[in-house]
Amino acid sequence: MPTLNYTIKKLEEQKRKVNQGDLEVWLNTTHSYIEDQLKSYSTRARNFQSLINDYRVQKIGDSYGSKIDQSHFRSKGIEYINECLSYLKDDLTQQEKQTKLESEQKPPISEPELMNKRIKTFDEHSNSGAKVFPVAPLDKPKTQLPFGIPPALFWAIFAALVGAAFLLGKEFGQNRFDKEKSDWYDENKELKKQIQTVQEKAAKQEEHLTKIIGENEQEILRLERELEENK
């Protein structure tokens, strides 16, 4: 569930966007913020859902939405948002008061104060004349590495292996790229040859068709002259 501050911020933004964009989208988005914080069974979430249902009913009756009084639904939506904001802000105030009360009731003993108290007790014990025996230093835990390899040597080998793996991967990637580039070049070269062949065939066909058309035109002219002569 989102925090109260987040929901209050989002509802304030929705108020400012009331006249922006599609009304149904604005109603659904606002309802989602209310429902996430107050749950769908709350009175305020149900009121807003009823407003959305009323709008959808009118929208079904009016396919183009030209006869719907959108200002009514926008003002009603703002009214419900204000009710939710008032409720959420009161709830936030109560939470802050409860948190402050709990912090005041806790024993005011912090870690630095506890450390100062221990140091003071130690000083009083030292000044009393009692013998203080130094505590033996703790042995540093030894790092156990495979095969008893010294840490410095182990990390040097590890770094070398990582570097070798990187260079090997880079080399494989470069070889694969060069192969793909060569294959692409061969395919492009073959495609150019095919295009050139098709262009040559098209030019020959065009030349042949031009020749046939010219012959037909000559034949038509000859027939026209013969008809003129026969008249």
Beta strands, then each sheet from edge to edge (+ up, - down):
end
